[in-house]
Amino acid sequence: MAKYLIYGLSMCEYCALTCEYLSEREIEFVFMNMDEDPVGLTEAKAYYTHRTVPIILSSDTETGNVSFVGGYDDLVKGLES
């Protein structure tokens, strides 16, 4: 089973959609509100080479391995395939 980490902003429509999508499916996630940490958000965008929010990561609860998912569309595509 995977747990998700979402880097996002409070006024981001796709961040809200991501949280809603995961909540409706009872999938565990943590939302990291980056409103007060623009430097951290810039670093995350650079590290994951993803220019928009949300930045979604998946953590395997058994192994602890973390992988980059992408954005909202990537998450939906991955979970519905």
HELIX and SHEET records of a PDB file:
HELIX    1   1 GLU A   13  GLU A   24  1                                  12    
HELIX    2   2 PRO A   38  TYR A   47  1                                  10    
HELIX    3   3 TYR A   72  GLU A   80  1                                   9    
SHEET    1   A 4 PHE A  29  ASN A  33  0                                        
SHEET    2   A 4 ALA A   2  GLY A   8  1                                        
SHEET    3   A 4 ILE A  55  ASP A  60 -1                                        
SHEET    4   A 4 VAL A  66  GLY A  70 -1                                        
END                                                                             
